[in-house]
Amino acid sequence: MNLSFLDLSIIVGYLGLTVFLGWWISRKATKNLNTYFLGGNKIPWYLLGISNASGMFDITGTMWMVSIAFIYGLKSVWLPWLWPVWNQVFLMIFLAVWLRRSNVMTGAEWLKTRFGNGPGGKMSHIIVVVFAVISVVGFIAYGFEGIGKFAETFFPWDLGIHTDLVNIPSKHVYASLIMLITTLYVIKGGMYSVVITELLQFTIMTLACLAVGAIAIYKIDPNQLNTVIPEGWKDVFFGWTLDLDWANILPQVQNKINEDGYQWFSILMMMMVFKGVLVSIAGPVPGYDMQRILATESPKDAAKMSGIVSLVLFIPRYLMIAGLTVLALIYLLPEFRASGAELDFETILPYTLNNLIPVGVKGLLLAGLVSAFMSTFAASVNAGPAYIVNDIYKKYLQPGKSPKEYVTMSRWVSLIIVLVGITCGLFVESIDSVLKWIVAALFGGYTAANLLKWVWWRFNGHGYFWGMLTGLFASLIIPSLLPDVATLYLFPIIFFISLAASVISSLLTPPDDEKVLVKFYETVRPWGFWGPVYKKLKLRNPEAQANNDFLVDMFNCATGIVWQMSLILFPIYLVIREYMYMTVAFAAIVATTVILKKSWYDRLEDYPKDITAQREKKSKEIEKREVA
């Protein structure tokens, strides 16, 4: 396809503006590692929240969501539970507060507040750095495949390199160029550049989403849609089986459903809920989501930042997803049917934009989608090097260097991680394959150790190291040993292998330093099995109270999941013009918002009441001495 001059001008102008803005703002990031990676904890929570939402608005994930919406209809809204998408709800309700109370720079550094600086603490510190780098490289490879497929569809030049020695397809060259352009401003400006450029990217992406939603509503008659979808496509709820029959409409779709293995939808849902609750309580993987939490000014701000992500993200994003899906169903289904060939469903999004969106609007949409990719990629690139430079280079290899030297090293490490991620991306078969490995296998190896660190006092640094290491190897080996088993169903195997290693190695080694455990529990105050530590804290601080909010937090999480799902369903029902269900979704948004305001927001606190009281008392004593 040949883009019009107007469309190309919009895209090139946007890319130039983004790089200039990121480079210009970079002067704020050169003071030290804290300003480079966390913005000096001075960036307002709502800007960090919008930035975080922009980072999750990735083009690769959007391509996948359009493909599953085309295939599974409204039941596709459940499939992002594979991540799970509602981990943001758990963060907003309690986990973001727990994480931010540590006042550290990275997830690896946070572990010393839990396990201390002994041998076990150092081992846990190193293994989480290894995991952070692997996960960041995995996300870069995942994005590499998506942006390459997308760019190849639109841009008119064949940039492939075909010689006797190498054969690099055009999509990989496009992906490499876009990643390297983004890397320019990320490694120069750190968190400041990432957040400011992501605000621009989110604005453009939101305008693009509204445009697609409006085009779909204007162009599509609901009766047209009903003639090209199977019975049950508009039903969000389900029975034991999926019960979508595409055989007489588009057989390739039926083949894809069989290949995915999602026919027994209830079993799939039970597995996603089982995995989702465990993964959500374990907390975010060490990446851009955690960096935004640690960059906030206070624990309450961390919770509010996590909450605003869902509020600003889902309505515009699903306007675009639903709009592109119905446009493809109406206008491209006959072409798909006539071709009779196997379809790459991940290309439905670029194919739809390519054929159905008018000049000018297409340029805005392409700029928006490229910005979505750049946003996600930039956030990952900013997060990964923090672990290597702050947690390995500064701590063990070159302590005592100047802040500027550490910032310079961070830039070099960023570039190296990008190059490694691009290299891994060359071997990715599809978006779907790497997505399933990340959300099922890799998360399976991460979950057990990170769940136990919150809820069991006897779990120590040795247990964390061996649990993570075993889980990491299991996530790499088990899928290759059982290639015919869907990756999601491997999660329990990997999880229980990691859990066994975590528990056994903890019980075979001494507990962590008592002072570290008491300090951690006093400051963070998680719920769980902390009885012995709580008794020791009471001896030192008789006013300390245990966290008994488990049931309240779980109620708020359940309410938050309904709230989040309503934010997703509302724009979909709007686009397909099911106004009665749209009204129900809106009513659910209002009702759950009121409940969360009273049950969660009004009860937020930076630190436990006894600590706050102690700090206020000390502050007053200092004031009295200064007056005297």
C-alpha positions in Angstrom: 0.0 0.0 0.0 1.1 3.6 -0.7 0.3 6.0 2.0 -0.8 9.5 0.9 1.5 12.4 1.4 -0.7 13.8 4.1 -0.7 10.5 6.0 3.1 10.2 5.8 3.5 13.9 6.8 1.4 13.3 9.9 3.4 10.2 10.9 6.9 11.7 10.2 5.9 15.0 12.0 4.7 13.0 15.0 7.9 11.0 15.2 10.0 14.1 14.9 8.0 15.9 17.6 8.3 12.9 20.0 12.0 12.6 19.6 12.5 16.4 20.0 10.3 16.5 23.1 12.0 13.5 24.7 15.4 15.0 24.0 14.5 18.5 25.2 13.1 17.3 28.5 16.2 15.1 29.1 18.1 17.8 30.9 16.0 17.1 34.0 17.1 13.5 34.1 20.9 13.9 34.3 21.2 14.7 38.0 21.4 11.2 39.5 19.8 7.7 39.2 16.7 8.7 41.1 15.8 11.5 38.7 16.8 9.3 35.8 14.7 6.3 36.7 12.0 7.8 39.1 11.8 11.4 38.1 12.9 12.4 41.6 9.5 11.2 43.0 8.2 14.6 42.0 6.0 13.7 39.0 2.2 14.0 40.0 0.4 10.7 40.4 -2.2 11.4 37.7 0.5 12.1 35.1 2.2 8.9 36.1 -1.1 7.1 35.9 -1.8 8.4 32.3 1.8 7.5 31.4 1.3 4.0 32.8 -2.0 3.7 30.8 -0.1 4.8 27.7 2.5 2.2 28.3 -0.2 -0.5 28.4 -1.8 0.8 25.3 0.6 -1.2 23.1 0.0 -1.9 19.5 1.0 -5.5 19.7 -1.6 -6.2 22.4 -4.2 -4.2 20.5 -3.6 -6.3 17.4 -4.1 -9.4 19.5 -7.3 -8.0 21.1 -8.8 -7.1 17.7 -8.0 -10.6 16.4 -9.7 -12.3 19.4 -12.7 -9.9 19.3 -13.2 -10.8 15.6 -13.1 -14.6 16.5 -14.8 -14.7 19.9 -17.0 -11.7 19.9 -18.0 -10.3 23.3 -16.6 -13.4 25.0 -13.2 -12.0 24.0 -13.4 -9.6 26.9 -12.6 -12.5 29.3 -9.4 -13.5 27.5 -7.2 -10.6 28.7 -7.7 -12.3 32.1 -4.8 -14.4 30.9 -2.5 -11.5 32.1 -4.7 -11.0 34.2 -5.9 -7.5 33.2 -7.3 -6.9 36.6 -3.9 -7.0 38.3 -4.3 -3.2 38.2 -7.3 -3.6 40.6 -5.2 -5.5 43.2 -2.5 -2.9 42.9 -5.0 0.0 43.4 -6.7 -1.7 46.4 -3.6 -2.7 48.5 -0.4 -3.8 46.7 0.7 -0.4 45.4 0.6 1.0 48.9 2.6 -1.9 50.2 5.2 -1.5 47.5 5.6 2.2 47.8 6.1 2.2 51.5 9.6 0.8 50.9 11.0 4.1 49.4 13.4 2.4 47.0 14.2 2.6 43.3 13.7 -0.8 41.9 11.9 -4.1 42.7 15.2 -5.7 43.4 16.2 -3.0 45.9 12.8 -3.5 47.5 13.7 -7.1 48.4 16.3 -6.0 50.9 13.5 -4.4 53.0 12.0 -8.0 53.1 15.1 -10.3 53.2 17.8 -8.0 54.4 21.5 -7.9 53.3 22.5 -11.4 54.4 23.4 -14.2 52.0 19.8 -15.0 51.3 19.0 -11.4 50.7 21.8 -11.0 48.2 20.8 -14.2 46.4 17.2 -12.9 46.1 18.5 -9.6 44.9 20.5 -11.1 42.1 17.8 -13.5 40.9 15.1 -10.8 40.6 17.6 -8.8 38.5 18.0 -11.8 36.2 14.2 -12.2 36.0 13.7 -8.5 35.3 16.1 -8.5 32.4 14.6 -11.7 30.9 11.1 -10.3 31.2 12.0 -6.9 29.7 13.8 -8.7 26.8 10.7 -10.9 26.4 8.4 -7.8 26.2 10.7 -6.2 23.7 10.7 -9.3 21.5 6.9 -9.4 21.8 6.6 -5.8 20.7 9.2 -6.3 17.9 7.0 -8.9 16.2 3.9 -6.7 16.5 5.3 -3.4 15.3 7.0 -5.2 12.4 3.8 -6.8 11.1 2.0 -3.5 11.5 4.6 -1.4 9.8 5.1 -3.8 6.9 1.4 -3.5 6.0 1.4 0.2 5.7 4.7 1.6 4.7 5.3 1.5 1.0 9.0 0.5 0.9 10.4 -3.0 1.0 13.4 -2.7 3.3 14.1 -6.4 3.5 17.8 -7.5 3.3 18.2 -10.6 1.2 21.7 -11.9 0.5 23.5 -15.2 0.5 24.5 -14.7 4.1 21.4 -13.1 5.6 17.7 -13.0 4.9 16.0 -10.3 7.0 12.4 -9.6 6.1 11.1 -6.1 5.7 9.0 -6.3 8.9 12.1 -6.9 11.0 13.9 -3.9 9.5 10.9 -1.6 10.1 10.6 -2.9 13.7 14.4 -2.3 14.3 14.2 1.3 13.0 11.2 2.3 15.1 12.7 0.7 18.2 16.0 2.5 17.7 14.3 5.9 17.1 12.4 5.4 20.4 15.6 4.4 22.1 17.2 7.7 21.2 15.0 9.8 23.6 14.5 7.1 26.2 18.2 6.6 26.9 18.8 10.3 26.8 16.0 11.4 29.2 15.0 8.5 31.4 11.7 8.7 33.3 11.1 12.4 32.6 11.3 11.8 28.8 9.2 8.7 29.0 6.4 10.3 31.0 6.2 13.5 29.0 6.3 11.8 25.6 3.7 9.3 26.8 1.3 12.1 27.7 1.6 13.2 24.1 1.3 9.7 22.8 -1.8 9.0 25.0 -3.5 12.2 23.7 -2.9 11.2 20.1 -4.0 7.6 20.8 -7.2 8.7 22.5 -8.1 10.9 19.5 -7.4 8.0 17.2 -9.7 5.7 19.2 -12.5 8.2 19.3 -12.2 8.6 15.5 -12.3 4.8 14.9 -15.3 4.4 17.2 -17.2 7.3 15.5 -16.5 5.9 12.0 -17.7 2.4 13.0 -20.9 3.8 14.6 -21.6 6.0 11.5 -20.8 3.3 8.9 -22.3 0.1 10.4 -25.9 -0.8 10.7 -26.6 -3.3 13.6 -28.6 -5.5 11.2 -25.6 -5.7 8.9 -23.5 -7.0 11.7 -26.1 -9.7 12.6 -25.8 -11.2 9.1 -22.1 -11.9 9.4 -21.6 -13.2 12.9 -22.5 -16.6 14.4 -25.2 -17.0 17.0 -23.8 -16.1 20.5 -21.2 -13.7 19.2 -22.8 -10.8 21.0 -23.3 -12.8 24.3 -20.8 -11.9 26.9 -21.7 -14.9 29.1 -21.1 -18.5 28.3 -21.8 -22.1 29.3 -19.5 -25.1 29.7 -18.5 -24.8 26.0 -17.9 -21.8 23.7 -20.7 -22.7 21.3 -19.6 -20.4 18.5 -20.1 -22.0 15.1 -18.1 -20.3 12.3 -18.0 -23.3 10.1 -20.5 -22.0 7.5 -19.4 -18.3 7.8 -15.6 -18.5 7.8 -14.1 -22.0 8.3 -10.7 -20.5 9.0 -12.1 -19.0 12.2 -13.4 -22.3 13.4 -9.9 -23.8 12.7 -8.4 -21.0 14.8 -10.8 -21.7 17.8 -9.8 -25.4 17.6 -6.1 -24.5 17.5 -6.4 -22.2 20.5 -8.1 -25.0 22.5 -10.7 -22.7 24.0 -13.8 -24.8 23.2 -14.3 -25.7 26.9 -14.6 -22.1 27.9 -15.6 -22.6 31.5 -12.5 -24.7 32.2 -10.5 -22.0 30.6 -12.2 -19.4 32.9 -11.5 -21.4 36.0 -7.8 -21.7 35.1 -7.6 -17.9 34.4 -9.2 -17.1 37.7 -7.0 -19.5 39.6 -3.9 -18.1 37.9 -5.1 -14.5 38.0 -5.7 -14.3 41.8 -2.3 -15.8 42.5 -0.4 -13.6 40.0 -2.2 -10.5 41.1 -1.4 -11.0 44.8 2.2 -11.8 43.9 2.4 -8.2 42.5 3.8 -6.7 39.3 6.8 -8.2 37.5 9.8 -6.0 37.8 9.1 -3.7 34.9 7.5 -0.4 34.0 4.4 -0.9 36.1 6.5 -1.3 39.2 8.6 1.7 38.3 5.6 4.0 38.1 4.5 2.8 41.6 8.0 3.5 43.0 8.1 6.9 41.2 5.0 8.3 43.0 5.4 10.8 45.8 3.6 8.7 48.5 1.9 5.3 49.1 -1.6 6.9 48.7 -0.5 8.4 45.4 0.7 5.0 44.3 -2.8 3.6 44.9 -4.5 6.5 43.1 -2.0 6.2 40.2 -2.9 2.5 39.8 -6.6 3.3 39.9 -6.6 5.9 37.2 -5.0 3.6 34.7 -8.2 1.6 34.2 -10.3 4.7 34.2 -8.5 6.4 31.4 -7.4 3.4 29.4 -10.3 1.0 28.7 -13.1 3.2 27.3 -11.0 4.7 24.4 -9.0 1.5 23.8 -12.1 -0.6 23.4 -13.8 2.0 21.3 -11.1 1.4 18.8 -11.0 -2.4 19.2 -14.7 -2.8 18.8 -14.8 -0.3 15.9 -12.0 -2.1 13.9 -13.6 -5.4 14.6 -17.0 -4.6 13.3 -15.6 -2.8 10.3 -13.5 -5.9 9.5 -16.5 -8.2 9.9 -18.7 -6.1 7.5 -16.3 -5.1 4.8 -13.5 -7.6 4.9 -15.2 -10.9 5.7 -16.3 -11.4 2.1 -12.7 -10.9 1.0 -11.4 -13.3 3.6 -14.1 -15.9 2.6 -13.3 -15.6 -1.1 -9.6 -16.1 -0.5 -10.0 -19.5 1.1 -6.4 -19.2 2.4 -5.3 -19.5 6.0 -5.6 -16.1 7.7 -3.0 -14.4 10.0 -5.6 -13.0 12.4 -3.0 -10.8 14.0 -3.0 -8.7 10.8 -6.7 -7.9 11.0 -6.1 -4.5 12.6 -3.6 -3.2 10.1 -5.6 -4.8 7.2 -8.7 -2.9 8.4 -6.9 0.4 8.7 -5.3 -0.1 5.4 -8.6 -0.7 3.5 -11.3 1.2 5.4 -10.0 4.4 7.0 -9.9 7.6 4.9 -6.9 9.7 4.1 -5.8 12.0 7.0 -7.7 10.0 9.6 -5.4 7.1 8.6 -2.3 9.2 9.3 -3.6 10.2 12.7 -4.5 6.6 13.5 -1.1 5.3 12.4 0.7 8.0 14.4 -1.5 7.0 17.4 -0.8 3.3 17.0 3.0 3.8 16.5 2.9 6.1 19.5 1.2 3.3 21.5 4.0 1.0 20.6 6.7 3.6 21.4 5.1 4.3 24.7 5.1 0.6 25.8 8.6 0.0 24.4 9.9 3.2 26.1 8.5 2.2 29.5 10.2 -1.2 29.3 13.5 0.2 28.2 13.4 2.7 31.1 12.6 -0.1 33.6 15.1 -2.8 32.7 18.5 -1.0 33.0 17.5 0.3 36.5 18.0 -3.3 37.8 21.4 -3.8 36.2 22.9 -0.4 37.0 21.4 0.3 40.4 21.3 -3.3 41.7 24.4 -4.9 40.2 26.8 -2.3 38.8 26.5 0.3 41.5 26.1 -2.1 44.4 28.7 -4.8 43.5 31.0 -3.7 40.6 31.6 0.1 40.8 30.3 1.6 44.1 31.2 5.2 44.8 31.1 6.6 41.3 29.6 10.0 40.5 25.8 10.2 39.7 26.6 11.2 36.1 28.8 8.1 35.5 25.9 5.9 36.7 23.5 7.7 34.3 25.9 7.2 31.4 26.2 3.5 32.2 22.4 3.3 32.3 22.2 4.7 28.8 24.7 2.1 27.5 22.8 -0.7 29.3 19.5 0.5 27.7 21.0 0.2 24.3 22.4 -3.2 24.9 19.0 -4.5 26.2 17.3 -3.1 23.2 19.7 -4.9 20.8 19.3 -8.2 22.7 15.5 -7.8 22.6 15.6 -7.1 18.8 17.8 -10.2 18.3 15.3 -12.4 20.2 12.5 -10.8 18.3 14.0 -12.2 15.1 13.1 -15.7 16.2 9.5 -15.1 17.4 7.0 -17.0 15.4 3.9 -14.9 16.3 2.5 -12.4 18.8 0.3 -15.1 20.2 3.1 -17.5 20.9 5.3 -15.1 22.9 2.3 -13.6 24.6 1.2 -17.0 25.9 4.7 -17.8 27.1 5.0 -14.5 29.0 1.6 -14.7 30.7 1.5 -18.4 31.4 5.0 -19.9 31.6 7.1 -17.0 32.7 4.5 -15.7 35.2 4.1 -19.3 36.5 7.8 -19.2 37.5 7.4 -15.8 39.1 4.2 -16.2 41.1 5.0 -18.7 43.9 8.0 -16.9 45.4 6.4 -13.4 45.1 3.2 -14.6 46.6 4.9 -16.1 49.6 7.0 -13.0 50.3 3.9 -11.1 51.2 2.0 -13.7 53.2 4.4 -15.9 55.1 6.9 -14.7 57.6 9.1 -17.9 57.5 9.7 -17.5 53.8 13.3 -16.3 53.4 15.8 -15.0 50.8 17.1 -18.5 50.1 13.6 -19.7 49.4 13.0 -16.7 47.1 16.2 -17.4 45.2 15.6 -21.1 44.7 11.8 -20.6 44.0 12.5 -18.0 41.4 15.4 -19.9 39.8 13.4 -23.2 39.7 10.4 -21.4 38.3 12.5 -19.6 35.7 14.0 -22.9 34.4 10.6 -24.6 34.5 9.1 -21.8 32.4 11.8 -22.4 29.8 11.8 -26.2 29.9 8.2 -27.4 30.6 6.7 -25.9 27.4 9.2 -27.7 25.2 8.6 -31.0 27.0 4.8 -30.7 26.6 4.5 -28.9 23.2 0.9 -30.1 22.6 -0.5 -28.7 25.9 -1.8 -25.2 25.8 0.6 -22.9 27.7 -2.1 -21.7 30.1 -2.6 -25.3 31.4 1.1 -25.5 32.1 0.8 -22.7 34.7 -0.2 -25.0 37.6 2.7 -27.4 36.9 5.3 -24.5 36.8 3.7 -22.8 39.8 3.7 -25.9 42.1 7.3 -26.8 41.1 8.4 -23.3 42.1 6.2 -23.4 45.2 7.8 -26.7 46.4 11.3 -25.3 45.8 10.4 -22.1 47.7 9.0 -23.8 50.7 11.6 -26.6 51.0 14.6 -24.3 50.6 13.1 -21.9 53.2 12.6 -24.6 55.8 16.1 -26.0 55.2 17.7 -22.6 55.9 17.6 -20.3 58.9 14.9 -17.6 59.1 15.8 -14.0 58.0 17.1 -11.5 60.5 14.5 -10.8 63.1 15.1 -7.1 63.0 14.6 -7.0 59.2 11.3 -8.9 59.5 9.9 -6.7 62.3 10.9 -3.5 60.4 9.4 -4.8 57.2 6.1 -5.8 58.9 5.9 -2.6 60.9 6.3 -0.4 57.8 4.5 -2.4 55.1 1.9 -4.2 57.3 0.7 -6.9 54.9 -1.9 -9.4 55.9 -1.1 -13.1 56.0 0.7 -15.5 58.3 2.8 -13.0 60.3 1.9 -14.1 63.9 5.4 -14.5 65.4 6.7 -11.3 63.9 3.6 -9.4 65.0 4.1 -10.5 68.6 7.7 -9.2 68.5 6.5 -5.9 67.1 4.0 -5.6 69.9 6.8 -5.9 72.4 8.5 -2.9 70.8 5.4 -0.9 69.8 2.4 -1.8 72.0 0.1 0.3 69.8 0.8 -1.6 66.6 -2.2 -3.3 65.0 -2.2 -6.3 62.7 -3.6 -5.9 59.2 -7.0 -7.6 59.4 -8.3 -6.2 56.1 -8.0 -9.3 54.0 -11.7 -9.8 53.5 -12.3 -6.1 52.9 -9.5 -6.0 50.4 -10.9 -9.1 48.6 -14.4 -7.5 48.5 -12.9 -4.3 47.1 -10.9 -6.3 44.5 -14.1 -8.2 43.4 -15.9 -4.9 43.2 -13.0 -3.4 41.2 -13.1 -6.2 38.7 -16.8 -5.6 38.0 -16.0 -1.9 37.7 -13.2 -2.6 35.3 -15.2 -5.0 33.2 -18.0 -2.5 33.0 -15.5 0.1 31.6 -14.6 -2.4 28.9 -18.2 -3.4 28.0 -19.6 0.1 27.9 -17.7 1.2 24.7 -18.2 -2.2 23.0 -22.0 -2.0 23.5 -21.9 1.6 22.3 -20.2 0.6 19.0 -22.5 -2.3 18.3 -25.4 -0.2 19.4 -26.8 -2.5 22.1 -28.1 0.4 24.1 -29.9 -1.5 26.8 -26.8 -3.4 27.7 -24.8 -0.2 27.4 -27.0 1.4 30.0 -26.6 -1.6 32.3 -22.8 -1.3 32.0 -22.9 2.4 32.7 -25.1 1.8 35.8 -22.6 -0.8 37.0 -19.8 1.7 36.5 -21.6 4.3 38.7 -22.6 1.7 41.4 -19.2 0.2 41.7 -17.5 3.7 41.8 -19.7 4.7 44.7 -18.9 1.5 46.6 -15.2 1.8 46.0 -15.3 5.5 47.1 -16.6 4.5 50.5 -14.9 1.1 51.0 -11.5 1.8 49.5 -10.7 5.5 48.7 -12.0 7.0 51.9 -9.9 4.4 53.9 -6.6 5.0 52.1 -3.6 5.8 54.3 0.1 6.3 53.6 1.3 4.3 56.6 -0.4 2.4 59.5 -2.0 4.7 62.0 0.5 3.8 64.8 3.5 4.8 62.6 1.8 8.0 61.5 1.1 8.9 65.2 4.7 8.2 66.1 6.0 10.4 63.3 3.6 13.3 64.2 4.7 13.0 67.8 8.4 13.2 66.8 7.7 16.1 64.5 6.0 18.1 67.3 8.9 17.4 69.7 11.3 18.7 67.1 9.2 21.8 66.6 9.1 22.4 70.4 12.9 22.1 70.7 13.4 24.5 67.8 11.1 27.1 69.4 12.9 26.7 72.7 
